[in-house]
């Protein structure tokens, strides 16, 4: 190949390369749009971005691939001298916030909210950043967001949650009810409203919200717990039992749920189930057993297992010497079991020894009357 042909060949290669570079550069936006982020980034490795547009494109591509630290650096480089690029600044601020750089996000969102005071989303995101910084003015941003857009569900939820946290229940309730006018099926708002009522022991209203939530989704464990307590508090015992059974599917070896079932079954006078659940509560308990054992003993007593019940009451008393009702129930059980008056009196004497001089004993009148009756019975029997 002579020198002229070589020169022609080199010019053709250069032309093709430059053309490909031009075409590649022109199609970077298209590549990004169809998810070819790696190709975009490979291009910038060879030809580092110099224009604002390409710096932002590099940052967006890095963000799309979850290379968040590099993306943050790229956004910072692109926006460092820009005062009014709301779309890219907002994207950058949310990226900072999602990577726990709340102070930087707060500064940027404050600027955006200053430049665009009627934008509810800027105000809402600013409130979220301030909340993470434990900034006492977070509610102001949420309130301003709702002023601009009364239907903003996120701002309503966060503002209501703020007032709920400081126990300003009336304000929290009003905000939630207003939000539900715009979206009656907002699960977070419904759940929060239920908690607001529950915190005030308005169990009926709380249950209405929790039941609405249950129609939309499977409630989390803490809501099921509140429903169980609410049903118990409104004497809907079967529904309370159902909720504790649901909770046991989540936490199968829960002593506290079995104890609550034992108590509920005792209320229904189903002492067989009460004893069974009390026994399971004891088996799964790894701390104080006095409450569980007492519940089991009551169930055993009602099931006619008097001698076994007395033994369990004794264990309760060993563990909790000031558990007054355990002494009372043990004495009453012994009263049913034994014929011998002295044997009966020995159990009442245990109560007297512990609570005879105790000013706040609740059952003293009851026990004193029975002791008097037994002593009279013994006297007249001549034994």
Phi, psi and omega in degrees: 000122181284172187296326180292318179294322178299316181297319179297318180297316180297318179297322178295316180297315179299317180298316179297319182294313180296321179296318179296320179298317181296314181297318181299315180297320181292334185258011181299318179298320180294319178298317179296318184298329181260013173085015179273059186294323182296321179294321177298315182291326176297321179297316182289339174294324179277321182234085182307137183294138179243331180275157178301317182302314183285329176296319178293321179297320177297315180298316180295322179294317177297319179296320181296332178267008180063027171271069195294321180298314178294323180296317179299316178298320181292317176299317180300315180297319183288325190256000189303326181249017181257130182259338186215076174231073193302320183297309183287324177296322180292317177300316179296317181298317179293324176296316177301316182295318181291346177251026174061021174266068191290324181296315179294320178296319179300317180297316183290319179290330175296318177298314180298318181292329176291316181288328184229072188293347180260006180273110185292329182289323176299317181294319180297312180295326175297318178299320178297318179296317180295324178298320179293330179274006182057036181277127186291351182264012182303320184295333179297317179296318179294320178297318179295323178298318180289330175297321180282327181216092182300342181269002184292107186290321180296315180295320179298315180298312183293322179292318177297318179298322178299311181291326176297319182296326180264013175065028172267074193293325182295316178295316181300317180296314182299316180298317180295316180297321176296318181297322181290342174295328181272327180215089185295348183249022178287108188296321181294319180294316180299313180298319180293320178298321176299320179293323179298315178293319181299318181298335178264008182061026173271073192297323182297313179294320179298316182294325177301317180289316181295324177292323175297318178298321182295332178288337184264333185198174174275115184295149176291169186302317185294331177287318177300321178299315180294324177295317179299314179294319179297316178297320177297316181294337178256015175063028174264074193295320181297319178292323177297316178300316180301319181292319178294328175294321176298317180297326179290338174289333178276318183231084194294330184253039183275115177296318186293325180290320177295323178297315179297322176296319178300317180293320180294316179295325176296321177300324180276001181062029172262080190283340175296310178292326179298313180297318181300313181289326176296321178298317178294323178300320179292317182298324184267355183276136179240011175232216183301133183252005188301313181297316181293317180295320179299314179300318179297317182298319178300315180297319179297318178302312182291336177276002178086007180270069192292313183296318179294323179296318179300321179297318181289320175302322178298321177294322178299315182294323176299320184278326183227083187298342180255020178277087191302315186294335177298320177296318182297310182294323178296317179295317180295324178293316177297324178301323178283327188281315190261148174271324184293125184294320179297323178296318178297313183298331181299327179283324176292327177297325178299321177295314181299319180299323184273324190238002183303323181254012184270116188299326188259018179297126187281326190257012185301315179301315179300312184292322180296319179297317182291322178298318179299315180299316181294320179294323177293317178301318180295320182295315184284339178280347179073017181266000000 
